[in-house]
Structure formats: C-alpha cells, structure tokens
Amino acid sequence: MRLIVRPTLSGPALRVKLTNIRGNTPVVFSTAYIGVSGDGASVIAGTSRQLTFAGVPNLTLAPDASAWSDPLPFEVKAFQRLAVSLDVVSASDVSMDTLSLVMNYRAAGAHAADTSAAAFTPIPPNAPDSTAHEYPTYWLAAVDVQSPIAAGTIVAVGDSWIDGRCSTTENGVVKPDLYQRWIDVLAARLAAEPLNQPRPVVNAGIAGNRIIPGGGNGSPTLQRLDRDVLERAGATHVIFLQGMNDIGGGASAAQVTAAMQQVIDRVHAKGLKIVGATLFPLARPDRAKWTAPYEAVRRDVNTWIRTQAKFDGVIDFDRLMSTGPLYDGIPSLKPEFACNDDVHPNPAAYRAMGEFVDLTLFSIGRLQQ
C-alpha cells in the first residue's frame, strides 16, 4: 500500500501511527517507509526513509491495536504531501477510513521501498464494503510532526461535516486530492497568518459517527475521545461539530446535550479549550427523511449550544448555512450551499464555512487566559 497524507505543520522530525482498530483479524507489516510524494504513486528520489517500531522494521497489530513508529528525523514542509508505504505480509481484512478523498495506491508484492510508481495502481475509489466512491485509506491513522515553534494543535472532531463528505463533489462526481474540507480552508488561513508559532489542524471526523454509544459508524465520540482527540500530541484546542446523526437515530435534545456536556467536561479536564459549532439544516430534509420532531430537537440543541453550553467559543454555522427553502415546513441549506446528495453542504459551502470561522478563537492569548 502507498498512502498519501498532507501534514499542516512543518518540522524536523515525525512519527507515524498505524492502526487495526476496525480490523477483525491481525495484520502483519514487514516494513514501512515514508517519503515526499511525487507524481501519482511515485516518491521523490532521495526522500524515502524506513520507519521502525520499537527499533525493528516489522510490526504485527492485533484487532483493535495501534502503534506509533519511532521518531524519525525528516524535514517536513507544511501542506507538502507525503507517501507512507506499507509492505503487508498478512491480512484477511482491512482497517479503513472510507472517506479519505485522496488517491492511494497498491502493488502486488513487496514494493514499499520503491520510489518508482511502476508497480503501483490506484486503489478503486469505492471501498469493498461501501457503495460510496470516496477513496479509502487503509491502516494509516496519523502522522505527528515534531515542531519546536508550534503554538499547539487544533483537533476537529465530529461526523461527515468534519470528514468532508461532498467537499469535492462536482456535478455528482467525487474527485480526490482537492483538500476542500472547511478545516482545510481553516488550516490554510491559520498558516497564512503572520505568526512565528503555527497552529496545525487535525481531522478526527468520521462520516456517520455519533456522540452517544449505540449506533452510527465507527466508535462514538464518547468512546473514542481519548484516543482520537485528547491524546494527540500538542493538542490545545478542540473543535466539536456533531449531533445530527444522534438526532436522526432518535436521541432527544436532553440526551444530545448531556453527551455534549460530557465531551466539554473531559476536554476541560485535560486542560484544553473546546469550540462548539451549531448544527445546520440538511440540503433536502424531505428526501433525507428528516422529520419535524428531529428538527425540533436540532433547534433545541442549537439553543443550548448558544446560551448554556460551557464551550470556550461558538461557531454559529447554522446562522451561515440556513435560510434555504422550506420542505414540509422544515428549513434547508441555502440553495447555493446544497450538495446533490440531499444531505450535505457542497464545495462552496465548505469554503464559506472555513472562511467564516473567527481565527481569534484559537489565538495564543486566548489559550493563555
């Protein structure tokens, strides 16, 4: 496997996290490499370096296990794409993120050390267990960049609105390698600020995810918060945008806000700031089976977010995204912001969201308050 990742921070060293948290059987890697991504599946000559895990090149991960590589001296440039290459010796299933929106590659045989793209072919955009054409990533969970000057990491956690469904959809076709999520826009804005202390942004979104255990895609946020958010190296701020899947699954406003409060309390207990975001309407609620009772819960949750929640700041996406047509009396997204899947925002909406965020929510002075 050759998997492409794009850090938003520069630094002189890195480490890579591999995971089997969604696999049902062990996976065995004989070796792993990282280098600067070139055209297609190629790696720029002279940049490829072998990773080790506890001093050895091979790694076996049991189901639900993860491992960090040893820190590796490696000159990382923010927003430069890197290629993580894995020689997989044995695996009967895969631990995957189905919505990476990046073209990844595979080859038959041991080719992780190759810099040439000759042996590699693109991984099909639709994951084996999904009808969505959204370009999966296998086993690669994170890349940490060490930086002596970073002001702290911002971790965005939530569902498909973080993960970016429809952010690269054009005329119904999902395109890879465009980096058009709203958190991509936010990361670029933060990087453009005239500061000597950069603030990278991490994507911890899972499409279809819920806050409350008992349904949804992947481990719910209350179960994965430590692993995916609070244990991230250098984390100082959390962006939290989630709840629609819980509401659509039948949760009440009291249940959703109580779960959100647990997230807030655990983030604060770790000494981090947390910025909440209001829940905005769907593109076509009538086609998405979004009912009047669901809508009443959404409004109640938004009122709580705005007036009672102990967030350190609020991004009122509902104010930005609403005022679309009424469908069966239920508001929708603005027409210019609606994706043709009837549910999500489109690329223009994601860009507007990223530009809407007040950067002072993540200022160094605010962090020190």
C-alpha angles and dihedrals in degrees: 000000000000110000125189123219132173117208118203094211134070122222147139099254143026145184131207129221120212121191142191096184093129097039124103097204135037120278123210123205118191094193144348133205137187128201143148110288117241130183113330111326095345125115120216108256115255095022102083115109131178118241123218132201115212087341099310131093098226128074137187119197122194119211111292091014129124135185138194121221120235113272109274127201102239130148105236122191118201113255092009111130119241129197120222110196122197128190103210113204099177134008131139094187137011137240102223147173104217095197107054094126089209128113109243129182143220138194136193110248134008107323104137091114093051118107091190120089092214097106096043133091127186117268108242112260094236115073115229093251097041138069090205115104097217106127112252129225120212128216096332108118106166149342116216117202117203113223130177093203108037114126092214142294124276111213117200112202129183143079136301092321086066095034089054109238109182092010091118100028113126119180089342094309120115112221126198133224098027100114096209102147113127089246088056088056090047092050091051091049092050091048091053093057114109094246133125091213109069122204114211123203124224124203111223095162124131119192111236092017124146134203096223122063117248106069148007132076119312127351110327117250094254088060100038099039096101095044099043102031120010096045094051109121113253096006113164104154136035125201111205121197113158145107109094093098090050091051092046088051091058104266117150125233089253091054094047095047092045089054091047089051090054089054091049092049094049092048091049091046087059090053096250131129119239127205116197128205130208121243115251129204127271124257093248110003093182092058092042091055091243104162134204091255090053090050091052089054092049091053093047091050091050091051089053092048092051100042113020112020116105094229117147088230140351131226105205099210090159089066090050099044105036134084096080123137121299116249113194086342094305120119121238138195119288106276092242089057100048124110117215092243087082092236117056138058118259129235092275090053093049090052091049090050092052092048092045096062115104105234092205087074085077100037120137091238091054090050091055095050 
